[in-house]
Amino acid sequence: MARFGFGSSGSGPFGWRRVSRPVDFVVALGLLGFLALAGAILQYRLGPARELVGAAQAIDGDSMRLLGEELRLEGVDAPEYRQTCADANGRPVACGQTARRALQAMLARGVVHCEIGKVDRYGRGLARCRQGDTDINATPVREGHAVAYGGYRAEEDAARAAGRGLWALRFEQPEAWRRAHPR
């Protein structure tokens, strides 16, 4: 009996019966095809990991255009551009526009470096961005112009405790506002 492979009994390791070389070849091709398909699906779900560097313009409080590509700040959710909040006296405040202006002012300070790891349901790259030592994703949350959305919980807690930005107003969570006001 051979030490490895098939012996005279026609059985392989673990007692498997050997069928034929063509069947083995088809099974091997099927496994390779399955692995290739699984890799393609994983790449689609995770999105390409890449970097973009350049001047950016704010689209709204949590998204920007960088080198012609639309990106969304990962872990952050800002009021929509048309969203309004209310001050302590109940007067409307254009908090969505305020959030956009705050992000635009930050982006205007210089070159932005973004790492894009995933893609959102609208096809925008989900990005973690920096401007020198400044974490662009954390800043709107820290200043109260956005809420934490899967990240930056400590920054939100600090803004809430200090009553900064949205936390000085009555506002609807951006996610709830979008559901109530579909495009």
For each residue, the residues with C-beta under 8 A, 3 or more apart:
1: 7 8 9
2: 5 6 7
3:
4:
5: 2 12
6: 2 9 10 11 12 18
7: 1 2 10 11
8: 1
9: 1 6
10: 6 7 17 18
11: 6 7 15 16 17 18
12: 5 6 15 16 17 18
13: 16
14:
15: 11 12
16: 11 12 13
17: 10 11 12
18: 6 10 11 12 24
19: 23 24
20: 23 24
21: 24 25
22: 25 26
23: 19 20 26 27
24: 18 19 20 21 27 28
25: 21 22 28 29
26: 22 23 29 30
27: 23 24 30 31
28: 24 25 31 32
29: 25 26 32 33
30: 26 27 33 34
31: 27 28 34 35
32: 28 29 35 36
33: 29 30 36 37
34: 30 31 37 38
35: 31 32 38 39
36: 32 33 39 40
37: 33 34 40 41
38: 34 35 41 42
39: 35 36 42 43
40: 36 37 43 44
41: 37 38 44 45
42: 38 39 45 46
43: 39 40 46 47 48
44: 40 41 47
45: 41 42 118
46: 42 43 49 117 118
47: 43 44 116 117 118 119 125 126
48: 43 116
49: 46 115 116 117
50: 115 116
51: 113 114 115 116
52: 66 67 69 71 113 114 116 127
53: 111 112 113 114
54: 66 67 111 112
55: 66 107 111 112
56: 64 65 66 71 107 112 114 129
57: 64 65 104 107
58: 61 63 64 100 101 103 104 107
59: 63 64 65 70 100
60: 63 78 80 81 96 99 100 103
61: 58 78 79 81 96 98 99 100 102 103 140 145 146
62: 72 73 76 77 78 99 103 140 146
63: 58 59 60 70 71 72 73 124
64: 56 57 58 59 70 71 73 103 107 112 129
65: 56 57 59 68 69 70 71
66: 52 54 55 56 69 71 112 114 127
67: 52 54
68: 65
69: 52 65 66 125
70: 59 63 64 65 124 125
71: 52 56 63 64 65 66 114 116 124 125 126 127 129
72: 62 63 120 124 125 126 127
73: 62 63 64 76 127 128 129 136 137 140 146
74: 117 118 126 127 128 137 150 151
75: 128 137 148 149 150 151 152
76: 62 73 137 140 141 146 147 148 149 151 152
77: 62 146 147 148 149 173 174 175
78: 60 61 62 96 99 100 103 140 145 146 147 174
79: 61 83 85 95 96 99 146 166 171 174 177
80: 60 83 96 174 177 178 181
81: 60 61 96 97 100
82: 96 181
83: 79 80 95 96 171 172 174 177 181
84: 92 93 94 95 96
85: 79 92 93 95 166 169 170 171 172
86: 90 91 92 93 169 170 171
87: 90 91 93 168 169 170
88: 168
89:
90: 86 87
91: 86 87
92: 84 85 86
93: 84 85 86 87 98 169
94: 84 97 98
95: 79 83 84 85 98 99 145 165 166 169 171
96: 60 61 78 79 80 81 82 83 84 99 100
97: 81 94 100 101
98: 61 93 94 95 101 102 145 165
99: 60 61 62 78 79 95 96 102 103 140 145 146
100: 58 59 60 61 78 81 96 97 103 104
101: 58 97 98 104 105
102: 61 98 99 105 106 140 143 145
103: 58 60 61 62 64 78 99 100 106 107 140 145
104: 57 58 100 101 107 108
105: 101 102 108 109
106: 102 103 109 131 134 136 139
107: 55 56 57 58 64 103 104 112 131 136
108: 104 105
109: 105 106 131
110: 131 132
111: 53 54 55 131
112: 53 54 55 56 64 66 107 129 130 131 136
113: 51 52 53 129 130 131
114: 51 52 53 56 66 71 125 127 128 129 130
115: 49 50 51 127 128 129
116: 47 48 49 50 51 52 71 125 126 127
117: 46 47 49 74 126 127 128
118: 45 46 47 74 125 126
119: 47 123 124 125 126
120: 72 123 124 125 126
121:
122:
123: 119 120
124: 63 70 71 72 119 120
125: 47 69 70 71 72 114 116 118 119 120
126: 47 71 72 74 116 117 118 119 120
127: 52 66 71 72 73 74 114 115 116 117 137
128: 73 74 75 114 115 117 135 137
129: 56 64 71 73 112 113 114 115 135 136 137
130: 112 113 114 133 134 135 136
131: 106 107 109 110 111 112 113 134 136
132: 110
133: 130
134: 106 130 131 139
135: 128 129 130 138 139
136: 73 106 107 112 129 130 131 139
137: 73 74 75 76 127 128 129 140 141 151 152
138: 135 141 142 152 155
139: 106 134 135 136 142 143
140: 61 62 73 76 78 99 102 103 137 143 145 146
141: 76 137 138 144 145 146 147 148 152 155 156 159
142: 138 139 152 155 158 159 164
143: 102 139 140 159 164 165
144: 141 159 160 162 163 164 165 166 167 168
145: 61 78 95 98 99 102 103 140 141 165 166
146: 61 62 73 76 77 78 79 99 140 141 149 166 174
147: 76 77 78 141 156 166 173 174
148: 75 76 77 141 151 152 153 155 156
149: 75 76 77 146 175
150: 74 75
151: 74 75 76 137 148
152: 75 76 137 138 141 142 148 155 156
153: 148 156 157
154: 157 158
155: 138 141 142 148 152 158 159
156: 141 147 148 152 153 159 160
157: 153 154 160 161
158: 142 154 155 161 162
159: 141 142 143 144 155 156 162 164 165 166 167
160: 144 156 157 163 167
161: 157 158
162: 144 158 159 167
163: 144 160 167 168
164: 142 143 144 159 167 168
165: 95 98 143 144 145 159 168 169
166: 79 85 95 144 145 146 147 159 169 171
167: 144 159 160 162 163 164
168: 87 88 144 163 164 165
169: 85 86 87 93 95 165 166
170: 85 86 87
171: 79 83 85 86 95 166
172: 83 85 176 177 180
173: 77 147 176 177
174: 77 78 79 80 83 146 147 177 178
175: 77 149 178 179
176: 172 173 179 180
177: 79 80 83 172 173 174 180 181
178: 80 174 175 181 182
179: 175 176 182
180: 172 176 177
181: 80 82 83 177 178
182: 178 179
183:
